[in-house]
């Protein structure tokens, strides 16, 4: 069975829906963790996941801290967070009530995973509130990786490269300029569930 791909109007509507979830819950969750206002931008929705590795403007740093979670149940949807290492250290220091940290130990990595967990929980709560879809959230999977192999440690097992689309989002701390990059991964059929369910 061939999946019908989303047209341009549907892609635009999907970005608006995802942006509303992030505005209502996810940005405020990160804002509470950082103790500052957070802005977000929907950068692009990619309909070919094979091009993810070519997103030169996505993150220029070599080393990233990445956290991946996925939802099952009524909808299949994955979220991959990527944070430049320097920003991850700043976030971990804030959460651990330290002025600064020089490297991410197990405690720091756990703090970053929990950030991903909290942000994803808030996103899926907004999704469930607006659609009535029930979501079972996985535990976060953490990796330190290079940009060129961003999906390999964890998300590659979730991706279906033929059918999946990826929406690229950037969240930024207004005062600290801390950046959290977010990829929302789903196929066209699951994306339509967000468009066709009453909100």
Protein Blocks (a to p, Z undefined) as FASTA:
>chain_A
ZZddddfklmmmmmmmmmmmmmmmmmmmmmmmnopacddddfbdcfbfklmmmmmklpmc
fbdcddddddehjbccdddddddfklmmmmmmmmnopabdfbdcfklmmmmmmmmmmmmm
mmmmmmmmmnopacdddddddddddfklmmmmmmmmmpcfklpccdddddddfklopacd
ddddddfklmmmmmmpcZZ
